[in-house]
Amino acid sequence: MAGQGTVGLEILEDVPDADAIVVPVGGGGLLAGVSLAVKTLKKNCKIIGVESDRVPSFSKAMEYGRPVTVEGKSTLADGLAVPRVGCNAFATAANLVDKMIIVTEEWISMAILKLVETEKCVVEGAGAIGLAAALSGQLDEFVGKKVVLLLCGGNIDTSVLSRCLDRGLAIDGRLVKFHATLSDRPGGIAELCRILATINVCVKDIIHERAWLSDDVFSVRVKVVCETRDLKHARQLQEIVKKNYSSSVFGNIPLPKVL
């Protein structure tokens, strides 16, 4: 815990005017060390703890006033998947933490994607969870202020990273999936592709489903995965497909709040 507290000392050394420090929380050792070091030197600096909604052990401990065991579920932030916080860590940090935030898996995926794109950093879920809190809008009271996010790990498997990036793109409205029923005669798929090309949408994947269809035998249902520029482009795609294929069904096109 003392060693982890040196992170707080280095932050204040490099960013002495920091208004808030956002700390990933698992067993609570990092939060306890950072909060004690920072609050000793700068009491007005806010300490924000962040954990996954899959294992919110510190939030539950704060609720009950003591460490309790929570049901652990698999999470992208596997480095924080500690079902019961440490007794010493909780006793140290409980009265020093200004706020606890819980984020969902979707926002962790988005945070990993944003760090790759904007900072050119590969960060594991446990390290990216602070940015996930910011992207989800739960740190809006610090807009315009100096906030430090701890990116405390890069231990992520390549296969998991790939899935995280795809999920982040989907949440960001840049990877869109839809189903549509169209003619199974020559030119049916070509017509769909022509329509998509008019708005510069790139088809990433297309799958035919002929057997599980209640329409006539001259129709085919296709599942299409497309790449779009942004959420506005995704909504344009949805509009033009529904106009030409009234039976089309889209997966959720979310409207995330991002910085």
C-alpha positions in Angstrom: 0.0 0.0 0.0 2.9 2.4 0.8 4.5 1.6 -2.5 1.2 2.3 -4.4 1.0 5.6 -2.6 4.1 6.8 -4.4 1.9 7.0 -7.5 0.0 9.8 -5.8 3.2 11.5 -4.8 4.5 11.4 -8.4 1.2 12.7 -9.7 1.3 15.8 -7.4 4.9 16.3 -8.4 4.1 16.4 -12.1 0.6 17.9 -11.9 0.6 20.0 -8.7 -2.6 21.8 -9.7 -4.6 18.6 -10.3 -8.3 19.0 -9.3 -9.1 15.3 -9.2 -7.5 11.9 -9.5 -9.4 8.9 -10.8 -8.2 5.6 -9.5 -9.2 2.1 -10.6 -10.4 0.0 -7.7 -10.0 -3.8 -7.2 -8.8 -4.9 -3.8 -8.5 -1.2 -2.8 -4.7 -1.0 -2.2 -4.0 1.4 -5.0 -6.9 3.6 -4.0 -5.8 3.6 -0.3 -2.2 4.4 -1.1 -3.0 7.2 -3.5 -5.8 8.8 -1.5 -3.7 8.8 1.7 -0.6 10.4 0.0 -2.7 12.9 -2.0 -5.0 14.0 0.8 -2.0 14.5 3.1 -0.4 16.9 0.7 -3.5 18.4 -1.0 -6.8 18.1 0.8 -8.8 19.8 -1.8 -7.8 17.3 -4.6 -10.8 15.0 -5.2 -10.1 11.3 -5.2 -12.5 9.3 -7.3 -12.6 5.5 -7.3 -13.9 3.5 -10.3 -14.9 -0.1 -10.5 -16.8 -2.5 -12.8 -20.4 -3.2 -12.3 -19.5 -6.8 -12.5 -17.5 -6.7 -9.2 -18.5 -3.6 -7.3 -16.8 -4.8 -4.0 -15.6 -1.4 -2.8 -18.9 0.3 -3.4 -20.7 -2.4 -1.5 -18.1 -2.1 1.3 -18.9 1.6 1.5 -22.6 0.8 1.6 -22.3 -1.6 4.5 -19.5 0.2 6.3 -17.2 -2.8 6.2 -15.7 -5.2 3.6 -18.2 -7.6 2.3 -18.0 -10.4 -0.3 -19.8 -9.8 -3.6 -20.6 -12.3 -6.4 -17.7 -12.1 -8.9 -18.5 -12.1 -12.6 -16.2 -12.1 -15.5 -15.2 -8.7 -16.7 -13.0 -6.9 -19.1 -11.4 -5.3 -16.1 -10.2 -8.6 -14.8 -7.4 -7.0 -12.9 -10.1 -5.4 -10.7 -12.1 -8.6 -10.2 -11.6 -8.9 -6.4 -14.8 -10.0 -4.7 -13.8 -8.6 -1.3 -11.7 -5.5 -0.6 -8.8 -5.7 1.8 -9.6 -4.7 5.4 -6.6 -2.4 5.8 -7.2 -0.8 2.4 -10.8 -0.1 3.2 -10.0 1.3 6.6 -7.5 3.6 5.1 -9.5 4.8 2.0 -13.1 4.8 3.3 -12.9 8.3 4.8 -10.6 9.8 2.1 -12.5 8.9 -1.1 -14.8 11.6 -2.4 -16.8 9.5 -4.8 -17.2 6.0 -6.1 -18.2 5.3 -9.7 -19.4 2.1 -11.3 -19.2 1.6 -15.0 -20.5 -1.1 -17.4 -18.5 -3.3 -19.8 -19.6 -1.3 -22.8 -17.9 1.8 -21.5 -14.7 -0.1 -20.7 -14.7 -1.3 -24.3 -15.2 2.2 -25.6 -12.3 3.5 -23.4 -9.9 0.8 -24.7 -10.8 1.9 -28.2 -10.4 5.6 -27.5 -7.0 5.1 -25.9 -5.8 3.1 -28.9 -7.1 5.7 -31.4 -6.2 9.0 -29.6 -3.3 8.1 -27.3 -1.8 5.2 -29.3 -1.8 3.2 -26.1 -2.8 -0.4 -25.6 -4.4 -0.5 -22.1 -6.1 -3.3 -20.4 -9.7 -3.0 -19.1 -8.6 -2.4 -15.5 -6.4 0.5 -16.6 -8.9 2.0 -19.0 -11.7 2.1 -16.5 -11.0 5.7 -15.4 -11.5 6.9 -18.9 -14.7 4.8 -19.1 -16.0 6.8 -16.2 -15.4 10.0 -18.0 -16.9 8.8 -21.3 -20.0 7.6 -19.5 -20.6 11.2 -18.3 -20.1 10.4 -14.6 -17.3 13.0 -14.2 -19.1 15.9 -15.8 -18.7 18.0 -12.7 -15.0 18.2 -13.6 -15.4 19.5 -17.1 -12.9 22.4 -17.6 -10.8 21.2 -14.7 -7.6 19.2 -14.5 -8.3 15.5 -14.0 -5.7 12.8 -13.8 -6.6 9.2 -14.9 -4.4 6.3 -13.8 -3.7 4.0 -16.8 -2.4 1.3 -14.6 -1.9 -1.8 -16.9 -1.4 -3.0 -20.4 -1.8 -6.8 -19.9 -4.5 -7.7 -22.5 -4.6 -10.6 -24.8 -4.6 -9.8 -28.5 -7.8 -11.8 -29.1 -9.5 -9.9 -26.2 -8.2 -6.6 -27.6 -9.7 -7.4 -31.0 -13.1 -8.1 -29.4 -12.9 -5.0 -27.3 -12.2 -2.8 -30.3 -15.1 -4.3 -32.3 -17.4 -3.8 -29.4 -16.2 -0.2 -28.9 -16.8 0.5 -32.6 -20.3 -0.8 -32.3 -21.0 1.3 -29.3 -19.6 4.3 -31.1 -22.0 3.7 -34.0 -19.1 2.8 -36.4 -19.9 -0.9 -36.7 -23.5 -1.5 -37.6 -25.4 -4.8 -38.0 -28.8 -5.2 -39.8 -31.0 -8.0 -41.3 -32.9 -7.5 -44.5 -35.0 -9.6 -46.8 -34.4 -9.2 -50.5 -34.8 -11.0 -53.8 -32.8 -14.2 -54.3 -32.7 -13.7 -58.0 -29.5 -12.5 -59.8 -28.8 -8.9 -58.9 -30.5 -8.9 -55.5 -27.3 -8.6 -53.5 -25.8 -6.3 -56.1 -28.7 -3.9 -55.7 -28.2 -3.8 -51.9 -24.5 -3.2 -52.3 -25.3 -0.4 -54.8 -27.6 1.3 -52.3 -25.0 1.1 -49.6 -22.3 2.4 -51.9 -24.4 5.6 -52.6 -23.6 6.7 -49.0 -20.1 5.4 -48.9 -20.8 2.5 -46.4 -18.2 -0.3 -46.4 -19.6 -3.8 -46.1 -17.5 -5.8 -43.7 -19.5 -9.1 -43.7 -22.6 -10.5 -45.3 -24.3 -13.8 -44.5 -27.2 -15.4 -46.4 -30.0 -17.2 -44.6 -32.3 -19.2 -46.9 -33.6 -22.1 -44.8 -35.0 -20.1 -41.8 -37.3 -17.8 -43.8 -41.1 -17.6 -43.9 -41.2 -15.6 -47.2 -41.4 -17.1 -50.6 -38.5 -19.3 -51.9 -37.3 -16.5 -54.2 -36.3 -14.3 -51.2 -33.3 -14.5 -49.1 -32.6 -13.0 -45.7 -29.1 -11.5 -45.2 -27.2 -10.3 -42.2 -25.0 -7.5 -43.0 -22.2 -5.9 -40.9 -21.1 -2.5 -42.1 -18.5 0.1 -41.2 -19.6 3.7 -40.9 -17.8 6.9 -40.1 -19.7 7.9 -37.1 -23.2 7.8 -35.4 -24.6 10.3 -37.9 -23.5 8.1 -40.8 -24.9 5.0 -39.1 -28.3 6.7 -38.8 -28.1 7.7 -42.5 -27.5 4.0 -43.3 -30.5 3.0 -41.2 -32.7 5.5 -43.0 -31.8 4.4 -46.5 -32.0 0.7 -45.8 -35.4 1.0 -44.2 -36.6 3.1 -47.1 -35.7 0.4 -49.6 -36.2 -2.7 -47.4 -39.2 -2.1 -45.1 -38.7 -5.4 -43.3 -35.1 -4.7 -42.3 -34.2 -4.9 -38.7 -31.2 -3.1 -37.1 -29.2 -3.9 -34.0 -29.1 -1.2 -31.5 -27.6 2.0 -32.7 -26.7 3.7 -29.4 -26.1 7.3 -28.7 -23.2 7.3 -26.2 -22.1 10.4 -24.5 -18.4 11.1 -25.2 -16.0 13.9 -24.4 
